Amino acid sequence: MPTDYGNTKKSLQQLDQQLNALEAQSQRFNALSASQRVYSDFDSRQQMNEAEINKLTLAIKQLRLKTSDDIRQKVTVFVDQQQQQLKRLLLTTRHEMAAILEQMAQADTLPMQRAQ
């Protein structure tokens, strides 16, 4: 029986210590939650963070637009250059084809001239 009493007394002391710790924590929480300064500091930081987020979001949108415009311009220049190159190659091919057809025509007419 004395050990049961000792164990119970020890358990009660531990519960009493835990209760005191919880009451102290509750008082600190109440003091913090009642303090407008803490809330206003948090609110100020939140507003500054939101302003910074909005500023960064705007900067990202502007950068996206600028990047898209730059890419679009570079693609347009590249496509124009390729079209010019294709036109030059087509013209060169036509001249070469015309020269080959002319040579073939001359080759066809030579045997007829020799036969006469």
N, CA, C and O atoms as CSV, one atom per row, in Angstrom:
chain,resi,resn,atom,element,x,y,z
A,1,MET,N,N,0.799,-1.196,0.000
A,1,MET,CA,C,0.000,0.000,0.000
A,1,MET,C,C,0.852,1.274,0.000
A,1,MET,O,O,0.492,2.231,-0.687
A,2,PRO,N,N,1.971,1.327,0.746
A,2,PRO,CA,C,2.777,2.544,0.723
A,2,PRO,C,C,3.340,2.823,-0.676
A,2,PRO,O,O,3.494,3.988,-1.042
A,3,THR,N,N,3.651,1.792,-1.467
A,3,THR,CA,C,4.151,2.028,-2.824
A,3,THR,C,C,3.061,2.580,-3.720
A,3,THR,O,O,3.331,3.406,-4.591
A,4,ASP,N,N,1.827,2.131,-3.514
A,4,ASP,CA,C,0.722,2.682,-4.294
A,4,ASP,C,C,0.536,4.157,-3.978
A,4,ASP,O,O,0.302,4.977,-4.865
A,5,TYR,N,N,0.647,4.477,-2.686
A,5,TYR,CA,C,0.508,5.865,-2.264
A,5,TYR,C,C,1.642,6.704,-2.857
A,5,TYR,O,O,1.418,7.825,-3.315
A,6,GLY,N,N,2.856,6.155,-2.846
A,6,GLY,CA,C,4.022,6.864,-3.401
A,6,GLY,C,C,3.872,7.069,-4.903
A,6,GLY,O,O,4.164,8.148,-5.419
A,7,ASN,N,N,3.415,6.028,-5.606
A,7,ASN,CA,C,3.213,6.140,-7.049
A,7,ASN,C,C,2.129,7.155,-7.371
A,7,ASN,O,O,2.255,7.934,-8.316
A,8,THR,N,N,1.058,7.143,-6.577
A,8,THR,CA,C,-0.033,8.076,-6.804
A,8,THR,C,C,0.424,9.495,-6.535
A,8,THR,O,O,0.094,10.416,-7.282
A,9,LYS,N,N,1.195,9.669,-5.452
A,9,LYS,CA,C,1.702,11.000,-5.119
A,9,LYS,C,C,2.623,11.510,-6.224
A,9,LYS,O,O,2.564,12.681,-6.598
A,10,LYS,N,N,3.468,10.632,-6.738
A,10,LYS,CA,C,4.402,11.004,-7.820
A,10,LYS,C,C,3.618,11.369,-9.083
A,10,LYS,O,O,3.949,12.349,-9.750
A,11,SER,N,N,2.597,10.604,-9.415
A,11,SER,CA,C,1.760,10.892,-10.579
A,11,SER,C,C,1.056,12.224,-10.417
A,11,SER,O,O,0.951,12.993,-11.372
A,12,LEU,N,N,0.565,12.506,-9.201
A,12,LEU,CA,C,-0.107,13.779,-8.936
A,12,LEU,C,C,0.868,14.949,-9.076
A,12,LEU,O,O,0.497,16.008,-9.582
A,13,GLN,N,N,2.090,14.764,-8.637
A,13,GLN,CA,C,3.096,15.813,-8.764
A,13,GLN,C,C,3.399,16.080,-10.249
A,13,GLN,O,O,3.517,17.232,-10.667
A,14,GLN,N,N,3.523,15.002,-11.039
A,14,GLN,CA,C,3.779,15.158,-12.473
A,14,GLN,C,C,2.607,15.862,-13.160
A,14,GLN,O,O,2.803,16.735,-14.005
A,15,LEU,N,N,1.395,15.473,-12.786
A,15,LEU,CA,C,0.214,16.126,-13.348
A,15,LEU,C,C,0.170,17.594,-12.947
A,15,LEU,O,O,-0.194,18.451,-13.753
A,16,ASP,N,N,0.539,17.885,-11.705
A,16,ASP,CA,C,0.558,19.262,-11.231
A,16,ASP,C,C,1.585,20.076,-12.013
A,16,ASP,O,O,1.307,21.217,-12.381
A,17,GLN,N,N,2.757,19.519,-12.274
A,17,GLN,CA,C,3.794,20.205,-13.053
A,17,GLN,C,C,3.317,20.450,-14.487
A,17,GLN,O,O,3.523,21.534,-15.034
A,18,GLN,N,N,2.685,19.454,-15.088
A,18,GLN,CA,C,2.177,19.606,-16.445
A,18,GLN,C,C,1.088,20.664,-16.504
A,18,GLN,O,O,1.020,21.449,-17.450
A,19,LEU,N,N,0.224,20.676,-15.467
A,19,LEU,CA,C,-0.841,21.669,-15.407
A,19,LEU,C,C,-0.252,23.069,-15.271
A,19,LEU,O,O,-0.723,24.000,-15.925
A,20,ASN,N,N,0.761,23.231,-14.439
A,20,ASN,CA,C,1.424,24.533,-14.293
A,20,ASN,C,C,2.057,24.977,-15.618
A,20,ASN,O,O,1.960,26.145,-15.994
A,21,ALA,N,N,2.694,24.056,-16.310
A,21,ALA,CA,C,3.322,24.376,-17.599
A,21,ALA,C,C,2.262,24.788,-18.613
A,21,ALA,O,O,2.454,25.744,-19.364
A,22,LEU,N,N,1.147,24.067,-18.632
A,22,LEU,CA,C,0.067,24.411,-19.561
A,22,LEU,C,C,-0.549,25.764,-19.227
A,22,LEU,O,O,-0.891,26.525,-20.132
A,23,GLU,N,N,-0.695,26.074,-17.934
A,23,GLU,CA,C,-1.240,27.373,-17.543
A,23,GLU,C,C,-0.297,28.497,-17.951
A,23,GLU,O,O,-0.743,29.548,-18.411
A,24,ALA,N,N,0.998,28.279,-17.787
A,24,ALA,CA,C,1.981,29.291,-18.195
A,24,ALA,C,C,1.941,29.484,-19.705
A,24,ALA,O,O,1.997,30.613,-20.193
A,25,GLN,N,N,1.845,28.396,-20.436
A,25,GLN,CA,C,1.762,28.471,-21.892
A,25,GLN,C,C,0.478,29.192,-22.307
A,25,GLN,O,O,0.491,29.995,-23.240
A,26,SER,N,N,-0.613,28.911,-21.626
A,26,SER,CA,C,-1.884,29.556,-21.921
A,26,SER,C,C,-1.793,31.053,-21.668
A,26,SER,O,O,-2.317,31.846,-22.450
A,27,GLN,N,N,-1.136,31.447,-20.588
A,27,GLN,CA,C,-0.984,32.872,-20.293
A,27,GLN,C,C,-0.133,33.568,-21.354
A,27,GLN,O,O,-0.440,34.688,-21.761
A,28,ARG,N,N,0.943,32.902,-21.806
A,28,ARG,CA,C,1.784,33.479,-22.875
A,28,ARG,C,C,0.980,33.608,-24.159
A,28,ARG,O,O,1.083,34.620,-24.853
A,29,PHE,N,N,0.192,32.612,-24.479
A,29,PHE,CA,C,-0.624,32.653,-25.687
A,29,PHE,C,C,-1.651,33.779,-25.602
A,29,PHE,O,O,-1.848,34.525,-26.560
A,30,ASN,N,N,-2.300,33.892,-24.450
A,30,ASN,CA,C,-3.279,34.968,-24.262
A,30,ASN,C,C,-2.633,36.336,-24.386
A,30,ASN,O,O,-3.199,37.250,-24.987
A,31,ALA,N,N,-1.445,36.471,-23.813
A,31,ALA,CA,C,-0.741,37.753,-23.903
A,31,ALA,C,C,-0.390,38.073,-25.348
A,31,ALA,O,O,-0.531,39.214,-25.789
A,32,LEU,N,N,0.063,37.074,-26.077
A,32,LEU,CA,C,0.414,37.300,-27.485
A,32,LEU,C,C,-0.813,37.583,-28.343
A,32,LEU,O,O,-0.789,38.479,-29.187
A,33,SER,N,N,-1.868,36.835,-28.133
A,33,SER,CA,C,-3.053,37.022,-28.966
A,33,SER,C,C,-3.768,38.324,-28.628
A,33,SER,O,O,-4.447,38.894,-29.482
A,34,ALA,N,N,-3.626,38.797,-27.403
A,34,ALA,CA,C,-4.263,40.052,-27.017
A,34,ALA,C,C,-3.458,41.253,-27.506
A,34,ALA,O,O,-3.974,42.368,-27.583
A,35,SER,N,N,-2.224,41.021,-27.824
A,35,SER,CA,C,-1.357,42.128,-28.235
A,35,SER,C,C,-1.650,42.517,-29.681
A,35,SER,O,O,-1.453,41.724,-30.603
A,36,GLN,N,N,-2.115,43.728,-29.861
A,36,GLN,CA,C,-2.394,44.231,-31.218
A,36,GLN,C,C,-1.096,44.450,-31.981
A,36,GLN,O,O,-1.056,44.356,-33.207
A,37,ARG,N,N,-0.035,44.745,-31.236
A,37,ARG,CA,C,1.238,45.008,-31.892
A,37,ARG,C,C,1.707,43.792,-32.683
A,37,ARG,O,O,2.175,43.914,-33.815
A,38,VAL,N,N,1.575,42.632,-32.078
A,38,VAL,CA,C,1.982,41.400,-32.761
A,38,VAL,C,C,1.132,41.209,-34.013
A,38,VAL,O,O,1.640,40.868,-35.081
A,39,TYR,N,N,-0.167,41.434,-33.859
A,39,TYR,CA,C,-1.061,41.274,-35.016
A,39,TYR,C,C,-0.740,42.297,-36.090
A,39,TYR,O,O,-0.695,41.962,-37.274
A,40,SER,N,N,-0.515,43.546,-35.687
A,40,SER,CA,C,-0.236,44.575,-36.689
A,40,SER,C,C,1.109,44.326,-37.368
A,40,SER,O,O,1.259,44.592,-38.560
A,41,ASP,N,N,2.091,43.816,-36.615
A,41,ASP,CA,C,3.376,43.463,-37.232
A,41,ASP,C,C,3.188,42.361,-38.263
A,41,ASP,O,O,3.723,42.421,-39.370
A,42,PHE,N,N,2.425,41.366,-37.879
A,42,PHE,CA,C,2.156,40.266,-38.810
A,42,PHE,C,C,1.403,40.780,-40.032
A,42,PHE,O,O,1.720,40.413,-41.164
A,43,ASP,N,N,0.410,41.628,-39.800
A,43,ASP,CA,C,-0.386,42.186,-40.896
A,43,ASP,C,C,0.492,43.031,-41.820
A,43,ASP,O,O,0.362,42.965,-43.042
A,44,SER,N,N,1.383,43.822,-41.230
A,44,SER,CA,C,2.298,44.648,-42.036
A,44,SER,C,C,3.211,43.781,-42.892
A,44,SER,O,O,3.406,44.045,-44.078
A,45,ARG,N,N,3.764,42.750,-42.279
A,45,ARG,CA,C,4.625,41.832,-43.047
A,45,ARG,C,C,3.844,41.149,-44.155
A,45,ARG,O,O,4.350,40.968,-45.262
A,46,GLN,N,N,2.611,40.772,-43.851
A,46,GLN,CA,C,1.777,40.115,-44.857
A,46,GLN,C,C,1.512,41.054,-46.029
A,46,GLN,O,O,1.582,40.640,-47.186
A,47,GLN,N,N,1.209,42.312,-45.734
A,47,GLN,CA,C,0.956,43.285,-46.797
A,47,GLN,C,C,2.213,43.551,-47.614
A,47,GLN,O,O,2.142,43.682,-48.836
A,48,MET,N,N,3.379,43.633,-46.939
A,48,MET,CA,C,4.633,43.825,-47.666
A,48,MET,C,C,4.921,42.625,-48.559
A,48,MET,O,O,5.380,42.783,-49.690
A,49,ASN,N,N,4.652,41.430,-48.052
A,49,ASN,CA,C,4.860,40.223,-48.860
A,49,ASN,C,C,3.938,40.206,-50.068
A,49,ASN,O,O,4.355,39.849,-51.170
A,50,GLU,N,N,2.696,40.589,-49.864
A,50,GLU,CA,C,1.748,40.632,-50.985
A,50,GLU,C,C,2.174,41.659,-52.022
A,50,GLU,O,O,2.083,41.404,-53.223
A,51,ALA,N,N,2.641,42.827,-51.565
A,51,ALA,CA,C,3.116,43.853,-52.496
A,51,ALA,C,C,4.319,43.339,-53.280
A,51,ALA,O,O,4.422,43.565,-54.486
A,52,GLU,N,N,5.226,42.650,-52.597
A,52,GLU,CA,C,6.406,42.093,-53.273
A,52,GLU,C,C,6.001,41.023,-54.282
A,52,GLU,O,O,6.548,40.963,-55.383
A,53,ILE,N,N,5.055,40.189,-53.910
A,53,ILE,CA,C,4.560,39.149,-54.828
A,53,ILE,C,C,3.931,39.790,-56.056
A,53,ILE,O,O,4.169,39.350,-57.180
A,54,ASN,N,N,3.127,40.827,-55.844
A,54,ASN,CA,C,2.499,41.514,-56.979
A,54,ASN,C,C,3.545,42.151,-57.890
A,54,ASN,O,O,3.427,42.103,-59.114
A,55,LYS,N,N,4.576,42.751,-57.273
A,55,LYS,CA,C,5.647,43.366,-58.059
A,55,LYS,C,C,6.386,42.312,-58.879
A,55,LYS,O,O,6.670,42.521,-60.059
A,56,LEU,N,N,6.695,41.182,-58.248
A,56,LEU,CA,C,7.396,40.108,-58.959
A,56,LEU,C,C,6.528,39.495,-60.054
A,56,LEU,O,O,7.022,39.155,-61.129
A,57,THR,N,N,5.234,39.358,-59.776
A,57,THR,CA,C,4.319,38.816,-60.781
A,57,THR,C,C,4.268,39.733,-62.000
A,57,THR,O,O,4.281,39.259,-63.136
A,58,LEU,N,N,4.211,41.035,-61.769
A,58,LEU,CA,C,4.204,41.999,-62.872
A,58,LEU,C,C,5.513,41.915,-63.658
A,58,LEU,O,O,5.506,41.939,-64.889
A,59,ALA,N,N,6.632,41.817,-62.943
A,59,ALA,CA,C,7.934,41.709,-63.617
A,59,ALA,C,C,8.007,40.439,-64.458
A,59,ALA,O,O,8.564,40.452,-65.556
A,60,ILE,N,N,7.455,39.354,-63.955
A,60,ILE,CA,C,7.448,38.088,-64.709
A,60,ILE,C,C,6.601,38.226,-65.966
A,60,ILE,O,O,6.991,37.763,-67.038
A,61,LYS,N,N,5.431,38.867,-65.833
A,61,LYS,CA,C,4.572,39.067,-67.006
A,61,LYS,C,C,5.273,39.915,-68.057
A,61,LYS,O,O,5.217,39.608,-69.248
A,62,GLN,N,N,5.939,40.992,-67.612
A,62,GLN,CA,C,6.650,41.851,-68.554
A,62,GLN,C,C,7.796,41.101,-69.215
A,62,GLN,O,O,8.021,41.240,-70.418
A,63,LEU,N,N,8.514,40.314,-68.440
A,63,LEU,CA,C,9.614,39.530,-69.001
A,63,LEU,C,C,9.096,38.501,-70.003
A,63,LEU,O,O,9.711,38.275,-71.045
A,64,ARG,N,N,7.958,37.878,-69.680
A,64,ARG,CA,C,7.364,36.900,-70.592
A,64,ARG,C,C,6.993,37.570,-71.914
A,64,ARG,O,O,7.254,37.021,-72.984
A,65,LEU,N,N,6.382,38.759,-71.840
A,65,LEU,CA,C,6.008,39.482,-73.054
A,65,LEU,C,C,7.241,39.859,-73.870
A,65,LEU,O,O,7.264,39.691,-75.089
A,66,LYS,N,N,8.269,40.371,-73.185
A,66,LYS,CA,C,9.487,40.759,-73.896
A,66,LYS,C,C,10.150,39.547,-74.536
A,66,LYS,O,O,10.593,39.606,-75.683
A,67,THR,N,N,10.215,38.458,-73.798
A,67,THR,CA,C,10.827,37.241,-74.334
A,67,THR,C,C,10.047,36.727,-75.534
A,67,THR,O,O,10.638,36.329,-76.538
A,68,SER,N,N,8.723,36.734,-75.433
A,68,SER,CA,C,7.891,36.282,-76.556
A,68,SER,C,C,8.111,37.163,-77.777
A,68,SER,O,O,8.223,36.660,-78.894
A,69,ASP,N,N,8.174,38.480,-77.569
A,69,ASP,CA,C,8.418,39.392,-78.688
A,69,ASP,C,C,9.790,39.147,-79.306
A,69,ASP,O,O,9.929,39.120,-80.529
A,70,ASP,N,N,10.805,38.969,-78.459
A,70,ASP,CA,C,12.157,38.710,-78.969
A,70,ASP,C,C,12.192,37.422,-79.789
A,70,ASP,O,O,12.781,37.382,-80.869
A,71,ILE,N,N,11.568,36.387,-79.277
A,71,ILE,CA,C,11.545,35.103,-79.991
A,71,ILE,C,C,10.796,35.255,-81.302
A,71,ILE,O,O,11.241,34.759,-82.337
A,72,ARG,N,N,9.657,35.940,-81.260
A,72,ARG,CA,C,8.859,36.141,-82.472
A,72,ARG,C,C,9.669,36.899,-83.533
A,72,ARG,O,O,9.636,36.542,-84.710
A,73,GLN,N,N,10.393,37.940,-83.117
A,73,GLN,CA,C,11.206,38.708,-84.062
A,73,GLN,C,C,12.327,37.853,-84.644
A,73,GLN,O,O,12.591,37.901,-85.846
A,74,LYS,N,N,12.980,37.075,-83.796
A,74,LYS,CA,C,14.073,36.228,-84.282
A,74,LYS,C,C,13.565,35.159,-85.246
A,74,LYS,O,O,14.218,34.857,-86.245
A,75,VAL,N,N,12.409,34.594,-84.948
A,75,VAL,CA,C,11.826,33.584,-85.839
A,75,VAL,C,C,11.453,34.224,-87.174
A,75,VAL,O,O,11.672,33.639,-88.234
A,76,THR,N,N,10.890,35.426,-87.113
A,76,THR,CA,C,10.506,36.126,-88.342
A,76,THR,C,C,11.734,36.401,-89.201
A,76,THR,O,O,11.707,36.179,-90.412
A,77,VAL,N,N,12.809,36.882,-88.583
A,77,VAL,CA,C,14.048,37.146,-89.324
A,77,VAL,C,C,14.593,35.844,-89.916
A,77,VAL,O,O,15.016,35.821,-91.072
A,78,PHE,N,N,14.587,34.777,-89.143
A,78,PHE,CA,C,15.091,33.490,-89.632
A,78,PHE,C,C,14.267,32.984,-90.810
A,78,PHE,O,O,14.818,32.528,-91.812
A,79,VAL,N,N,12.944,33.067,-90.683
A,79,VAL,CA,C,12.073,32.604,-91.765
A,79,VAL,C,C,12.299,33.438,-93.023
A,79,VAL,O,O,12.362,32.892,-94.124
A,80,ASP,N,N,12.422,34.756,-92.869
A,80,ASP,CA,C,12.685,35.624,-94.027
A,80,ASP,C,C,14.003,35.256,-94.698
A,80,ASP,O,O,14.079,35.185,-95.925
A,81,GLN,N,N,15.048,35.020,-93.894
A,81,GLN,CA,C,16.346,34.635,-94.457
A,81,GLN,C,C,16.250,33.305,-95.198
A,81,GLN,O,O,16.835,33.144,-96.269
A,82,GLN,N,N,15.525,32.368,-94.638
A,82,GLN,CA,C,15.377,31.062,-95.287
A,82,GLN,C,C,14.595,31.188,-96.592
A,82,GLN,O,O,14.913,30.518,-97.575
A,83,GLN,N,N,13.580,32.037,-96.604
A,83,GLN,CA,C,12.805,32.242,-97.835
A,83,GLN,C,C,13.677,32.880,-98.911
A,83,GLN,O,O,13.598,32.503,-100.080
A,84,GLN,N,N,14.505,33.842,-98.523
A,84,GLN,CA,C,15.417,34.461,-99.485
A,84,GLN,C,C,16.410,33.437,-100.020
A,84,GLN,O,O,16.692,33.405,-101.217
A,85,GLN,N,N,16.932,32.612,-99.140
A,85,GLN,CA,C,17.876,31.567,-99.564
A,85,GLN,C,C,17.193,30.584,-100.524
A,85,GLN,O,O,17.774,30.190,-101.536
A,86,LEU,N,N,15.958,30.196,-100.197
A,86,LEU,CA,C,15.225,29.298,-101.089
A,86,LEU,C,C,14.978,29.934,-102.448
A,86,LEU,O,O,15.081,29.260,-103.473
A,87,LYS,N,N,14.657,31.213,-102.470
A,87,LYS,CA,C,14.440,31.905,-103.748
A,87,LYS,C,C,15.726,31.931,-104.566
A,87,LYS,O,O,15.697,31.713,-105.778
A,88,ARG,N,N,16.866,32.201,-103.900
A,88,ARG,CA,C,18.147,32.196,-104.623
A,88,ARG,C,C,18.457,30.803,-105.173
A,88,ARG,O,O,18.887,30.659,-106.318
A,89,LEU,N,N,18.232,29.782,-104.345
A,89,LEU,CA,C,18.499,28.418,-104.799
A,89,LEU,C,C,17.568,28.024,-105.949
A,89,LEU,O,O,17.994,27.358,-106.892
A,90,LEU,N,N,16.309,28.431,-105.872
A,90,LEU,CA,C,15.361,28.137,-106.943
A,90,LEU,C,C,15.785,28.810,-108.240
A,90,LEU,O,O,15.727,28.201,-109.308
A,91,LEU,N,N,16.215,30.072,-108.145
A,91,LEU,CA,C,16.672,30.790,-109.336
A,91,LEU,C,C,17.910,30.121,-109.928
A,91,LEU,O,O,18.011,29.953,-111.143
A,92,THR,N,N,18.854,29.738,-109.058
A,92,THR,CA,C,20.063,29.056,-109.521
A,92,THR,C,C,19.703,27.725,-110.184
A,92,THR,O,O,20.250,27.380,-111.232
A,93,THR,N,N,18.788,26.988,-109.573
A,93,THR,CA,C,18.358,25.698,-110.129
A,93,THR,C,C,17.695,25.892,-111.484
A,93,THR,O,O,17.932,25.110,-112.404
A,94,ARG,N,N,16.887,26.901,-111.616
A,94,ARG,CA,C,16.218,27.170,-112.907
A,94,ARG,C,C,17.231,27.522,-113.985
A,94,ARG,O,O,17.111,27.067,-115.122
A,95,HIS,N,N,18.226,28.329,-113.639
A,95,HIS,CA,C,19.261,28.681,-114.617
A,95,HIS,C,C,20.044,27.437,-115.035
A,95,HIS,O,O,20.322,27.235,-116.217
A,96,GLU,N,N,20.391,26.620,-114.065
A,96,GLU,CA,C,21.132,25.401,-114.395
A,96,GLU,C,C,20.283,24.451,-115.232
A,96,GLU,O,O,20.778,23.828,-116.172
A,97,MET,N,N,18.992,24.343,-114.883
A,97,MET,CA,C,18.094,23.486,-115.661
A,97,MET,C,C,17.938,24.018,-117.086
A,97,MET,O,O,17.902,23.254,-118.050
A,98,ALA,N,N,17.846,25.330,-117.196
A,98,ALA,CA,C,17.736,25.926,-118.536
A,98,ALA,C,C,18.999,25.654,-119.344
A,98,ALA,O,O,18.924,25.370,-120.540
A,99,ALA,N,N,20.158,25.741,-118.696
A,99,ALA,CA,C,21.417,25.472,-119.403
A,99,ALA,C,C,21.476,24.016,-119.845
A,99,ALA,O,O,21.917,23.718,-120.955
A,100,ILE,N,N,21.034,23.112,-118.983
A,100,ILE,CA,C,21.030,21.678,-119.338
A,100,ILE,C,C,20.064,21.419,-120.495
A,100,ILE,O,O,20.405,20.688,-121.424
A,101,LEU,N,N,18.882,21.999,-120.454
A,101,LEU,CA,C,17.911,21.817,-121.541
A,101,LEU,C,C,18.443,22.400,-122.852
A,101,LEU,O,O,18.218,21.842,-123.926
A,102,GLU,N,N,19.142,23.513,-122.753
A,102,GLU,CA,C,19.729,24.123,-123.949
A,102,GLU,C,C,20.798,23.206,-124.536
A,102,GLU,O,O,20.880,23.030,-125.752
A,103,GLN,N,N,21.621,22.621,-123.651
A,103,GLN,CA,C,22.653,21.689,-124.130
A,103,GLN,C,C,22.012,20.460,-124.766
A,103,GLN,O,O,22.493,19.961,-125.783
A,104,MET,N,N,20.927,19.975,-124.167
A,104,MET,CA,C,20.238,18.804,-124.732
A,104,MET,C,C,19.633,19.149,-126.093
A,104,MET,O,O,19.666,18.342,-127.023
A,105,ALA,N,N,19.089,20.340,-126.192
A,105,ALA,CA,C,18.506,20.756,-127.476
A,105,ALA,C,C,19.594,20.853,-128.548
A,105,ALA,O,O,19.388,20.446,-129.691
A,106,GLN,N,N,20.737,21.389,-128.171
A,106,GLN,CA,C,21.849,21.487,-129.121
A,106,GLN,C,C,22.364,20.102,-129.485
A,106,GLN,O,O,22.734,19.850,-130.632
A,107,ALA,N,N,22.383,19.220,-128.517
A,107,ALA,CA,C,22.853,17.863,-128.792
A,107,ALA,C,C,21.879,17.149,-129.729
A,107,ALA,O,O,22.305,16.354,-130.567
A,108,ASP,N,N,20.593,17.417,-129.603
A,108,ASP,CA,C,19.599,16.801,-130.490
A,108,ASP,C,C,19.713,17.352,-131.913
A,108,ASP,O,O,19.492,16.616,-132.874
A,109,THR,N,N,20.050,18.617,-132.060
A,109,THR,CA,C,20.110,19.216,-133.376
A,109,THR,C,C,21.422,18.897,-134.096
A,109,THR,O,O,21.451,18.936,-135.326
A,110,LEU,N,N,22.481,18.592,-133.399
A,110,LEU,CA,C,23.765,18.270,-134.033
A,110,LEU,C,C,23.699,17.008,-134.896
A,110,LEU,O,O,24.194,17.037,-136.022
A,111,PRO,N,N,23.114,15.907,-134.428
A,111,PRO,CA,C,23.064,14.735,-135.290
A,111,PRO,C,C,22.235,14.992,-136.568
A,111,PRO,O,O,22.527,14.421,-137.618
A,112,MET,N,N,21.236,15.826,-136.477
A,112,MET,CA,C,20.430,16.138,-137.667
A,112,MET,C,C,21.226,16.968,-138.655
A,112,MET,O,O,21.101,16.783,-139.866
A,113,GLN,N,N,22.041,17.880,-138.151
A,113,GLN,CA,C,22.844,18.716,-139.045
A,113,GLN,C,C,23.920,17.870,-139.715
A,113,GLN,O,O,24.243,18.132,-140.873
A,114,ARG,N,N,24.475,16.895,-139.066
A,114,ARG,CA,C,25.521,16.050,-139.623
A,114,ARG,C,C,24.931,15.099,-140.692
A,114,ARG,O,O,25.579,14.741,-141.675
A,115,ALA,N,N,23.693,14.722,-140.443
A,115,ALA,CA,C,23.058,13.793,-141.380
A,115,ALA,C,C,22.751,14.493,-142.689
A,115,ALA,O,O,22.652,13.829,-143.720
A,116,GLN,N,N,22.605,15.740,-142.688
A,116,GLN,CA,C,22.242,16.434,-143.917
A,116,GLN,C,C,23.417,16.685,-144.743
A,116,GLN,O,O,23.301,17.264,-145.823
